[in-house]
Amino acid sequence: MECSSFGKCGSCALWQMPYKKQLEMKKKRLEEMFSEFNVPEIEVISGSDEHFRSRAEFRVWHEDDRSYYAMRKRKEEGRGVIPIDECKIVDKAIYNVMEPLLREITKNKALRFKLYEIDFLSNSKGELIVTLIYHKKVDESIEGEIKRLKEKFPFIDFVVRKKGRKFVFDKNYLIDELDIDGKVYKYKIIENTFSQPNREINKKMIGWALRNSASLKGDLVELYCGNGNFTIPLSENFNKVIATEINPESIQAATFNAEINKRDNISFMAMSAAEFSSLKSNGFFRGYDLKNVLIDPPRAGLDEKTRKFVNEFDNIIYISCNPETLKRDLETLSKGREIKAFAFFDQFPYTNHMECGVVLERVK
């Protein structure tokens, strides 16, 4: 990938390294990090190194009569942000609209004044949610300006935010479609809730989890299920699934996604993983054969209570966005278990970020 922002923007820290070398370097780093464990060959799962992000956030920089998108500086340049001309890592639907959208906003004093940030969310059809975030008082009077903007960009639904207030124009969600091993799954993705940022790698992650759970017996518990990203496809490998997520909007989306994908063997619960783990002692899981758990925690990994709960299952599928906390958790979870598979998913080319998947099976 070639990008005019390389060397200026702090997002792509590995901008000077060819993509193949990045993958080799990250794999080697993971091999060294997890050398104390009996890890099988690490599977490297990569995709395109450009136009891969389906969601992105940009500061807006104002200077006289011009406005720019801005990103944080490279660490070597100190703190702060710099204007950028383009961003090649975002989905083409986002990339193609960034410049004309900002040009139209710049012409409109009401929309431009104290506009602090623009967030983008895209789906596989090229439809967009654009969120305009302001550092000024915003009320219903902005509706007319947004309607005029939408006339020029009919494929965009707009959301306007000011701290404590939100205005939704038309709708604040998209329906995405993921083709995974020849089968299409549909997902409602709500603005300002978590969704996987790299659509192509996400499809490969789900496919990897499907293959590695195909032979498992019993039912499935999923913690940190989000909008049902893994839950919906994996429910086809199990009789029953219980999935939990602390964000109520994500649970609402997950429930909707189960309905549109005609999956009726899933129970969703809006609660934290720690709260959910306490239900076992109350006999809540009677009638379930819970031998399997899938976890996709935030960067902090598992807290002590949740780690203890997860450790009670025979089979664990662990999706991790932070190898450091994954390593810490495996010090507990790998005892008495064999690591059957280990994958590295390159969600974020040109960065040092490494997403991992691990399958652990209790030794009989």
KEKE-3310 file (N, C-alpha, C; in steps of 0.2 Angstrom, whole numbers, plus 5000, padded with zeros to 4 digits):
npx = (5004:5002:5003:4999:4999:5008:5022:5019:5006:5002:4995:4999:5011:5021:5024:5035:5038:5037:5022:5022:5034:5029:5020:5028:5036:5027:5022:5034:5036:5025:5028:5039:5034:5025:5032:5034:5023:5016:5013:5005:5010:5009:4995:4994:4983:4978:4974:4969:4980:4976:4962:4954:4947:4931:4926:4929:4938:4940:4948:4943:4951:4952:4956:4958:4948:4948:4945:4951:4954:4961:4974:4982:4999:5015:5024:5037:5036:5030:5016:4999:4990:4989:4985:4978:4979:4974:4967:4972:4969:4955:4939:4934:4921:4921:4933:4930:4921:4925:4933:4923:4912:4918:4921:4908:4903:4912:4907:4896:4892:4885:4886:4899:4905:4913:4914:4920:4924:4923:4915:4915:4905:4904:4895:4894:4888:4891:4884:4883:4885:4887:4894:4893:4902:4901:4908:4899:4883:4870:4855:4838:4837:4847:4842:4837:4849:4856:4847:4848:4861:4860:4853:4863:4871:4864:4866:4870:4867:4864:4871:4871:4881:4883:4891:4881:4870:4861:4856:4847:4846:4835:4841:4851:4859:4866:4863:4873:4881:4889:4898:4902:4911:4903:4890:4878:4877:4868:4869:4864:4872:4875:4877:4891:4892:4902:4909:4917:4931:4938:4932:4934:4944:4937:4927:4935:4940:4928:4926:4937:4934:4922:4927:4935:4927:4918:4918:4915:4906:4891:4884:4886:4893:4895:4905:4905:4899:4895:4887:4883:4892:4901:4892:4880:4884:4891:4881:4876:4884:4881:4869:4862:4864:4871:4873:4882:4883:4888:4883:4868:4862:4870:4866:4852:4854:4860:4850:4841:4848:4849:4836:4834:4843:4837:4840:4836:4840:4847:4851:4851:4859:4859:4872:4887:4902:4907:4896:4888:4895:4892:4880:4880:4882:4869:4862:4857:4860:4854:4849:4857:4871:4885:4900:4908:4916:4916:4926:4928:4936:4939:4954:4959:4958:4954:4945:4949:4938:4931:4940:4942:4929:4929:4939:4933:4927:4928:4932:4939:4938:4947:4947:4957:4962:4974:4989:4997:4988:4982:4992:4995:4982:4982:4992:4984:4973:4979:4983:4982:4976:4977:4984:4976:4975:4982:4980:4985:4977:4977:4971:4974:4984:5000:5002:5007:4998:4991:4980:4973:4969:4964:4963:4958:4959:4953:4964:4960)
npy = (4994:5011:5027:5044:5049:5042:5041:5053:5053:5045:5033:5022:5013:5005:5009:5009:4996:4982:4973:4959:4956:4962:4953:4942:4946:4949:4936:4929:4936:4932:4919:4919:4925:4916:4905:4897:4889:4874:4877:4874:4875:4892:4898:4910:4922:4932:4947:4959:4973:4986:4998:4991:4994:4995:5004:5020:5034:5051:5066:5083:5097:5114:5128:5144:5147:5134:5116:5101:5083:5075:5066:5058:5063:5055:5046:5050:5063:5069:5075:5078:5082:5080:5087:5077:5071:5060:5043:5027:5016:5014:5007:5007:5013:5022:5029:5035:5044:5053:5065:5073:5074:5082:5093:5098:5100:5110:5121:5125:5135:5132:5119:5117:5124:5123:5109:5094:5081:5067:5052:5036:5023:5008:4996:4980:4983:4996:5006:5019:5025:5041:5050:5065:5075:5087:5102:5111:5119:5109:5107:5103:5112:5109:5100:5103:5107:5095:5087:5094:5090:5076:5075:5076:5066:5052:5039:5039:5039:5050:5054:5065:5071:5078:5081:5072:5073:5067:5066:5057:5054:5048:5033:5024:5013:4999:4986:4973:4960:4945:4933:4918:4904:4901:4903:4915:4927:4939:4954:4966:4982:4993:5011:5018:5007:4992:4984:4972:4979:4975:4969:4958:4950:4947:4939:4928:4925:4920:4909:4902:4899:4892:4880:4875:4872:4862:4849:4848:4843:4844:4859:4877:4891:4909:4922:4940:4943:4953:4959:4947:4942:4931:4922:4919:4911:4901:4894:4885:4874:4868:4862:4870:4888:4900:4917:4931:4949:4965:4977:4984:4989:4982:4969:4970:4971:4959:4950:4953:4950:4936:4933:4937:4928:4917:4909:4899:4894:4901:4910:4926:4937:4952:4956:4958:4948:4944:4945:4935:4924:4921:4915:4901:4895:4896:4887:4890:4885:4872:4859:4862:4856:4861:4861:4869:4885:4901:4915:4932:4944:4962:4972:4971:4958:4943:4945:4940:4932:4929:4922:4911:4905:4902:4893:4881:4874:4862:4864:4878:4892:4905:4921:4934:4951:4956:4951:4951:4950:4939:4929:4930:4925:4912:4906:4901:4894:4885:4875:4858:4856:4854:4864:4866:4873:4888:4904:4918:4933:4946:4959:4973:4979:4987:4991:4987:4979:4964:4951:4937:4919:4905:4888:4877:4862:4851:4839:4822)
npz = (5000:4996:5003:5005:5018:5025:5036:5042:5049:5064:5065:5056:5061:5056:5043:5034:5032:5022:5018:5019:5026:5038:5043:5045:5055:5065:5068:5072:5084:5091:5092:5101:5112:5117:5119:5131:5132:5125:5110:5095:5077:5072:5064:5051:5047:5035:5026:5014:5013:5012:5012:5022:5034:5041:5050:5056:5064:5064:5069:5066:5059:5059:5049:5045:5031:5028:5031:5038:5038:5053:5061:5075:5079:5074:5086:5087:5084:5095:5105:5100:5085:5067:5051:5038:5021:5015:5019:5017:5023:5026:5022:5005:5002:5012:5010:4997:5000:5009:5006:4997:5006:5017:5010:5007:5020:5024:5017:5023:5036:5048:5050:5050:5060:5075:5073:5079:5077:5065:5062:5054:5048:5039:5028:5019:5008:5004:5010:5023:5039:5046:5059:5066:5077:5089:5097:5103:5107:5102:5094:5088:5077:5068:5060:5047:5040:5040:5032:5020:5017:5016:5004:4995:4998:4997:5001:5014:5031:5044:5060:5074:5087:5103:5118:5129:5122:5108:5091:5079:5062:5051:5053:5065:5062:5052:5041:5039:5028:5029:5020:5024:5021:5011:5015:5019:5032:5041:5049:5061:5064:5076:5077:5086:5095:5098:5085:5074:5066:5054:5040:5031:5038:5049:5044:5041:5054:5060:5052:5055:5069:5068:5061:5071:5081:5076:5080:5093:5108:5117:5125:5122:5130:5128:5132:5132:5120:5111:5096:5093:5084:5083:5089:5081:5069:5075:5083:5075:5077:5089:5102:5111:5115:5127:5128:5133:5136:5141:5136:5133:5121:5112:5115:5111:5097:5095:5098:5088:5077:5078:5076:5062:5056:5058:5070:5083:5094:5104:5119:5125:5136:5145:5154:5164:5162:5174:5182:5176:5178:5191:5191:5190:5202:5207:5201:5189:5176:5174:5164:5154:5145:5148:5142:5134:5130:5123:5122:5120:5125:5131:5129:5142:5145:5155:5171:5188:5193:5182:5175:5183:5182:5168:5167:5172:5161:5149:5135:5127:5118:5114:5109:5107:5109:5113:5116:5127:5139:5135:5136:5150:5155:5149:5157:5168:5161:5152:5160:5162:5150:5132:5120:5105:5094:5086:5081:5072:5068:5056:5059:5059:5048:5046:5059:5076:5082:5087:5084:5091:5091:5101:5104:5117:5124:5137:5144:5145)
capx = (5000:5006:4998:5002:5000:5014:5027:5016:5001:5004:4991:5002:5018:5025:5023:5041:5040:5033:5017:5024:5038:5026:5017:5033:5039:5022:5022:5040:5035:5020:5031:5043:5030:5021:5037:5034:5018:5016:5009:5006:5012:5004:4992:4994:4977:4979:4969:4971:4983:4973:4955:4951:4943:4924:4924:4935:4936:4944:4947:4943:4956:4950:4962:4955:4942:4948:4945:4955:4954:4967:4976:4988:5006:5019:5027:5043:5035:5027:5009:4995:4987:4992:4980:4980:4976:4970:4968:4971:4967:4948:4935:4933:4915:4922:4938:4928:4916:4928:4934:4917:4908:4920:4920:4901:4902:4915:4903:4890:4894:4881:4888:4907:4907:4915:4914:4927:4926:4918:4916:4912:4904:4901:4893:4897:4884:4893:4880:4887:4883:4892:4892:4896:4903:4902:4910:4895:4876:4867:4848:4834:4837:4852:4839:4837:4855:4857:4843:4851:4868:4858:4851:4869:4874:4858:4868:4873:4862:4868:4870:4874:4882:4886:4891:4875:4864:4861:4851:4848:4842:4833:4842:4858:4862:4867:4863:4879:4881:4895:4898:4907:4912:4898:4884:4878:4874:4866:4870:4863:4877:4873:4882:4894:4893:4908:4909:4924:4933:4941:4926:4937:4947:4932:4924:4940:4940:4922:4927:4941:4930:4917:4930:4938:4921:4914:4918:4914:4900:4888:4881:4891:4893:4899:4905:4907:4896:4893:4881:4882:4896:4902:4886:4875:4886:4893:4876:4874:4888:4879:4862:4860:4870:4869:4878:4881:4886:4886:4880:4861:4861:4873:4861:4847:4856:4861:4843:4838:4852:4847:4829:4834:4846:4833:4843:4831:4843:4852:4848:4855:4858:4863:4875:4894:4904:4908:4889:4885:4898:4889:4874:4881:4881:4862:4858:4854:4862:4851:4846:4862:4877:4890:4907:4912:4915:4920:4927:4932:4936:4942:4961:4961:4958:4949:4947:4950:4932:4929:4945:4940:4923:4931:4943:4929:4925:4932:4935:4939:4940:4949:4949:4961:4965:4980:4993:5000:4984:4981:4998:4993:4976:4984:4995:4979:4969:4982:4985:4978:4973:4981:4982:4974:4976:4984:4980:4986:4973:4980:4966:4977:4991:5005:5002:5010:4992:4990:4974:4975:4964:4967:4958:4961:4955:4955:4967:4956)
capy = (5000:5018:5032:5051:5051:5038:5045:5059:5050:5040:5027:5016:5014:5000:5011:5008:4989:4978:4969:4952:4957:4963:4947:4937:4949:4948:4929:4928:4939:4928:4913:4921:4927:4910:4899:4893:4885:4869:4879:4871:4880:4897:4900:4917:4923:4939:4949:4965:4978:4993:4998:4986:4996:4997:5010:5024:5040:5057:5073:5088:5102:5120:5133:5149:5145:5127:5111:5095:5077:5075:5060:5059:5063:5049:5046:5053:5070:5072:5074:5082:5079:5084:5086:5072:5072:5054:5037:5022:5009:5014:5004:5011:5017:5028:5033:5039:5050:5058:5072:5077:5076:5087:5099:5101:5103:5116:5126:5126:5138:5129:5112:5117:5128:5118:5102:5092:5074:5064:5045:5033:5016:5006:4989:4977:4986:5003:5011:5022:5029:5046:5053:5072:5076:5094:5105:5117:5117:5106:5106:5101:5116:5107:5095:5106:5107:5088:5085:5096:5086:5070:5075:5075:5059:5048:5032:5040:5041:5054:5055:5071:5070:5083:5078:5072:5073:5063:5066:5052:5056:5041:5027:5024:5006:4996:4979:4970:4953:4941:4927:4914:4898:4900:4904:4922:4929:4946:4957:4973:4985:5000:5016:5019:5001:4988:4979:4971:4984:4973:4964:4952:4946:4945:4933:4922:4923:4917:4903:4898:4897:4887:4874:4872:4870:4858:4842:4848:4840:4848:4866:4883:4898:4914:4929:4946:4941:4959:4959:4940:4941:4923:4918:4917:4906:4895:4891:4879:4868:4866:4861:4877:4893:4905:4922:4937:4955:4970:4983:4983:4990:4976:4963:4971:4969:4952:4946:4955:4946:4929:4932:4937:4923:4911:4904:4899:4890:4905:4914:4931:4940:4958:4957:4957:4941:4942:4943:4929:4918:4919:4911:4894:4892:4897:4882:4893:4881:4866:4858:4863:4852:4866:4859:4873:4892:4905:4922:4938:4950:4968:4972:4969:4951:4941:4946:4934:4929:4926:4917:4905:4902:4899:4887:4875:4871:4857:4866:4885:4896:4912:4926:4940:4957:4958:4945:4951:4948:4932:4925:4930:4920:4905:4903:4897:4890:4880:4869:4852:4857:4855:4869:4862:4878:4895:4908:4926:4937:4952:4964:4980:4980:4993:4993:4982:4976:4957:4948:4930:4914:4899:4883:4873:4856:4847:4832:4817)
capz = (5000:4996:5006:5006:5025:5028:5039:5045:5053:5069:5065:5053:5064:5052:5036:5030:5032:5017:5022:5020:5032:5044:5045:5047:5061:5070:5069:5076:5090:5095:5094:5106:5118:5119:5119:5137:5131:5120:5105:5088:5072:5072:5058:5050:5043:5033:5020:5010:5017:5011:5012:5026:5040:5040:5054:5057:5067:5062:5071:5061:5060:5055:5048:5041:5027:5026:5036:5036:5043:5057:5065:5079:5076:5075:5093:5087:5083:5101:5106:5095:5078:5060:5045:5033:5014:5013:5023:5013:5027:5027:5017:4999:5003:5017:5007:4992:5002:5014:5003:4995:5012:5021:5006:5008:5027:5025:5014:5027:5042:5053:5050:5051:5066:5081:5072:5082:5074:5060:5063:5049:5049:5032:5027:5013:5002:5003:5014:5028:5045:5048:5065:5067:5084:5090:5103:5104:5108:5096:5095:5083:5072:5064:5055:5040:5037:5039:5026:5013:5016:5014:4997:4991:5000:4999:5004:5021:5037:5049:5068:5077:5094:5107:5125:5133:5117:5101:5086:5074:5056:5048:5057:5067:5061:5046:5040:5035:5026:5029:5017:5027:5018:5006:5019:5021:5038:5042:5056:5063:5067:5078:5078:5093:5098:5096:5079:5071:5061:5047:5038:5028:5043:5053:5041:5042:5061:5061:5049:5059:5075:5065:5060:5077:5086:5073:5083:5100:5110:5122:5123:5122:5133:5125:5135:5128:5113:5107:5093:5090:5078:5083:5092:5076:5065:5080:5086:5071:5079:5096:5103:5114:5117:5131:5127:5137:5134:5146:5133:5131:5114:5108:5116:5107:5090:5094:5098:5081:5072:5079:5072:5055:5053:5060:5075:5089:5100:5108:5124:5126:5143:5146:5160:5163:5162:5181:5185:5173:5181:5198:5190:5190:5209:5209:5198:5183:5170:5174:5158:5149:5145:5146:5141:5130:5131:5119:5125:5116:5130:5129:5130:5149:5146:5160:5178:5191:5194:5176:5173:5187:5179:5161:5169:5173:5155:5145:5129:5127:5112:5116:5104:5111:5105:5117:5117:5134:5143:5133:5139:5157:5156:5148:5163:5171:5157:5149:5164:5161:5143:5126:5115:5099:5088:5088:5075:5072:5063:5055:5059:5058:5045:5047:5066:5080:5085:5085:5086:5091:5093:5104:5106:5122:5126:5143:5143:5148)
cpx = (5004:5000:5002:5003:5005:5019:5025:5011:5004:5000:4995:5010:5023:5025:5029:5042:5035:5028:5019:5029:5035:5023:5022:5036:5034:5022:5028:5039:5031:5024:5036:5039:5027:5026:5037:5028:5019:5011:5010:5008:5006:5002:4991:4988:4977:4974:4973:4975:4981:4965:4951:4947:4936:4922:4930:4933:4942:4943:4946:4947:4953:4956:4959:4948:4943:4947:4948:4953:4961:4968:4981:4994:5009:5022:5033:5042:5032:5020:5006:4993:4990:4986:4983:4976:4972:4971:4967:4969:4959:4945:4934:4927:4917:4928:4935:4923:4919:4929:4928:4913:4911:4920:4913:4900:4906:4912:4898:4893:4891:4884:4896:4908:4907:4913:4921:4929:4921:4920:4912:4911:4901:4899:4896:4893:4887:4889:4884:4882:4888:4889:4896:4896:4905:4904:4906:4888:4873:4859:4844:4834:4842:4849:4839:4843:4857:4853:4846:4858:4866:4856:4857:4872:4868:4859:4870:4867:4867:4866:4874:4875:4885:4886:4884:4869:4866:4855:4852:4843:4841:4835:4850:4861:4862:4865:4869:4878:4888:4895:4904:4906:4905:4891:4884:4874:4873:4867:4868:4869:4875:4879:4884:4893:4899:4905:4916:4926:4935:4936:4929:4940:4942:4928:4929:4941:4934:4923:4931:4938:4925:4921:4933:4933:4917:4913:4916:4907:4897:4886:4887:4889:4897:4899:4908:4905:4895:4887:4879:4886:4898:4896:4882:4878:4888:4887:4874:4878:4886:4871:4859:4866:4867:4875:4876:4885:4883:4882:4873:4859:4864:4868:4855:4848:4857:4855:4840:4842:4851:4840:4830:4839:4843:4836:4839:4834:4848:4848:4853:4854:4862:4866:4883:4896:4905:4901:4887:4888:4895:4883:4874:4880:4873:4858:4855:4855:4859:4848:4851:4868:4883:4897:4911:4911:4919:4920:4931:4932:4939:4950:4963:4961:4952:4950:4947:4944:4930:4934:4944:4934:4925:4935:4939:4926:4930:4936:4934:4941:4941:4951:4951:4963:4971:4984:4996:4995:4982:4986:4997:4988:4978:4988:4991:4976:4972:4984:4980:4974:4978:4979:4982:4976:4978:4984:4981:4982:4975:4975:4968:4984:4994:5004:5005:5004:4992:4984:4975:4968:4967:4962:4962:4956:4957:4958:4963:4961)
cpy = (5006:5023:5039:5053:5047:5043:5051:5057:5045:5034:5021:5016:5010:5002:5010:5000:4986:4974:4962:4952:4958:4957:4942:4940:4948:4940:4927:4930:4935:4922:4914:4922:4921:4904:4894:4888:4880:4871:4876:4877:4885:4899:4907:4918:4931:4941:4955:4970:4985:4992:4992:4988:4998:5002:5013:5031:5045:5063:5078:5095:5108:5125:5138:5147:5137:5122:5105:5089:5077:5068:5062:5059:5056:5051:5051:5061:5073:5071:5079:5078:5083:5083:5081:5073:5066:5048:5031:5015:5009:5010:5009:5015:5023:5032:5038:5045:5055:5065:5076:5079:5082:5094:5102:5104:5110:5122:5129:5128:5134:5122:5112:5120:5123:5111:5099:5085:5071:5056:5041:5025:5013:4998:4987:4980:4993:5008:5013:5025:5034:5050:5060:5074:5083:5096:5112:5114:5115:5105:5104:5105:5114:5102:5097:5105:5100:5085:5087:5092:5079:5070:5074:5069:5054:5041:5033:5042:5044:5054:5061:5070:5077:5080:5078:5072:5070:5064:5061:5054:5050:5035:5027:5017:5004:4989:4976:4963:4951:4935:4923:4907:4896:4901:4912:4923:4936:4948:4965:4976:4992:5005:5017:5013:4997:4984:4978:4975:4981:4967:4958:4947:4944:4939:4927:4920:4919:4910:4899:4895:4891:4880:4871:4871:4864:4851:4842:4846:4844:4855:4871:4889:4903:4920:4934:4945:4947:4958:4952:4938:4934:4919:4915:4911:4899:4891:4885:4873:4865:4866:4868:4881:4898:4910:4928:4943:4961:4976:4981:4984:4984:4970:4964:4969:4962:4948:4947:4950:4938:4928:4932:4932:4916:4906:4905:4895:4894:4909:4920:4935:4946:4959:4956:4950:4939:4941:4937:4923:4916:4915:4904:4891:4893:4891:4884:4889:4874:4865:4859:4858:4857:4864:4864:4881:4896:4912:4926:4944:4956:4967:4970:4962:4949:4943:4940:4929:4925:4921:4910:4901:4899:4893:4881:4872:4867:4860:4874:4887:4903:4916:4932:4945:4960:4952:4945:4948:4940:4927:4924:4925:4913:4902:4899:4892:4885:4874:4863:4852:4857:4860:4866:4866:4884:4899:4915:4929:4944:4957:4971:4980:4987:4995:4987:4978:4968:4954:4940:4925:4908:4894:4878:4868:4852:4840:4827:4812)
cpz = (5000:4999:5007:5013:5028:5030:5043:5051:5058:5069:5062:5055:5060:5045:5032:5029:5027:5021:5023:5026:5039:5047:5048:5054:5067:5072:5074:5083:5094:5097:5100:5113:5121:5119:5125:5136:5125:5114:5098:5083:5072:5065:5057:5045:5042:5028:5016:5015:5016:5010:5016:5032:5038:5045:5055:5060:5066:5066:5065:5063:5056:5055:5043:5038:5025:5032:5033:5041:5047:5060:5070:5076:5077:5082:5093:5086:5089:5100:5101:5089:5073:5055:5041:5026:5013:5019:5019:5016:5027:5021:5011:4999:5007:5013:5001:4994:5007:5012:5001:5001:5016:5017:5007:5015:5027:5022:5018:5034:5048:5055:5052:5058:5072:5080:5074:5079:5070:5061:5057:5050:5042:5033:5021:5007:5000:5006:5020:5033:5046:5054:5065:5074:5085:5097:5104:5105:5102:5098:5088:5076:5067:5058:5048:5036:5035:5033:5020:5012:5014:5007:4993:4992:5002:5002:5011:5026:5042:5056:5070:5084:5097:5114:5128:5128:5111:5097:5080:5068:5052:5052:5059:5067:5054:5046:5036:5034:5026:5026:5020:5025:5014:5009:5021:5028:5038:5049:5056:5067:5069:5079:5085:5098:5095:5090:5077:5066:5054:5045:5035:5033:5048:5050:5042:5049:5062:5058:5053:5066:5073:5064:5066:5082:5083:5076:5090:5102:5116:5120:5124:5126:5130:5130:5131:5121:5109:5103:5090:5085:5078:5085:5086:5072:5070:5083:5082:5073:5086:5097:5106:5115:5121:5130:5131:5135:5139:5143:5131:5124:5109:5109:5111:5099:5090:5094:5091:5076:5072:5075:5065:5052:5055:5064:5081:5095:5104:5113:5125:5133:5143:5153:5159:5164:5169:5184:5182:5176:5188:5197:5191:5197:5211:5205:5191:5177:5170:5167:5152:5150:5143:5147:5138:5131:5126:5122:5120:5120:5128:5131:5137:5150:5152:5167:5182:5192:5188:5173:5177:5184:5172:5162:5170:5167:5152:5140:5129:5121:5114:5110:5108:5106:5109:5119:5124:5139:5142:5137:5147:5159:5154:5153:5167:5167:5154:5153:5164:5154:5138:5122:5108:5093:5090:5082:5076:5066:5062:5054:5057:5055:5046:5054:5069:5083:5082:5088:5086:5093:5095:5105:5111:5123:5132:5141:5148:5152)
residu = (MET:GLU:CYS:SER:SER:PHE:GLY:LYS:CYS:GLY:SER:CYS:ALA:LEU:TRP:GLN:MET:PRO:TYR:LYS:LYS:GLN:LEU:GLU:MET:LYS:LYS:LYS:ARG:LEU:GLU:GLU:MET:PHE:SER:GLU:PHE:ASN:VAL:PRO:GLU:ILE:GLU:VAL:ILE:SER:GLY:SER:ASP:GLU:HIS:PHE:ARG:SER:ARG:ALA:GLU:PHE:ARG:VAL:TRP:HIS:GLU:ASP:ASP:ARG:SER:TYR:TYR:ALA:MET:ARG:LYS:ARG:LYS:GLU:GLU:GLY:ARG:GLY:VAL:ILE:PRO:ILE:ASP:GLU:CYS:LYS:ILE:VAL:ASP:LYS:ALA:ILE:TYR:ASN:VAL:MET:GLU:PRO:LEU:LEU:ARG:GLU:ILE:THR:LYS:ASN:LYS:ALA:LEU:ARG:PHE:LYS:LEU:TYR:GLU:ILE:ASP:PHE:LEU:SER:ASN:SER:LYS:GLY:GLU:LEU:ILE:VAL:THR:LEU:ILE:TYR:HIS:LYS:LYS:VAL:ASP:GLU:SER:ILE:GLU:GLY:GLU:ILE:LYS:ARG:LEU:LYS:GLU:LYS:PHE:PRO:PHE:ILE:ASP:PHE:VAL:VAL:ARG:LYS:LYS:GLY:ARG:LYS:PHE:VAL:PHE:ASP:LYS:ASN:TYR:LEU:ILE:ASP:GLU:LEU:ASP:ILE:ASP:GLY:LYS:VAL:TYR:LYS:TYR:LYS:ILE:ILE:GLU:ASN:THR:PHE:SER:GLN:PRO:ASN:ARG:GLU:ILE:ASN:LYS:LYS:MET:ILE:GLY:TRP:ALA:LEU:ARG:ASN:SER:ALA:SER:LEU:LYS:GLY:ASP:LEU:VAL:GLU:LEU:TYR:CYS:GLY:ASN:GLY:ASN:PHE:THR:ILE:PRO:LEU:SER:GLU:ASN:PHE:ASN:LYS:VAL:ILE:ALA:THR:GLU:ILE:ASN:PRO:GLU:SER:ILE:GLN:ALA:ALA:THR:PHE:ASN:ALA:GLU:ILE:ASN:LYS:ARG:ASP:ASN:ILE:SER:PHE:MET:ALA:MET:SER:ALA:ALA:GLU:PHE:SER:SER:LEU:LYS:SER:ASN:GLY:PHE:PHE:ARG:GLY:TYR:ASP:LEU:LYS:ASN:VAL:LEU:ILE:ASP:PRO:PRO:ARG:ALA:GLY:LEU:ASP:GLU:LYS:THR:ARG:LYS:PHE:VAL:ASN:GLU:PHE:ASP:ASN:ILE:ILE:TYR:ILE:SER:CYS:ASN:PRO:GLU:THR:LEU:LYS:ARG:ASP:LEU:GLU:THR:LEU:SER:LYS:GLY:ARG:GLU:ILE:LYS:ALA:PHE:ALA:PHE:PHE:ASP:GLN:PHE:PRO:TYR:THR:ASN:HIS:MET:GLU:CYS:GLY:VAL:VAL:LEU:GLU:ARG:VAL:LYS)
# end
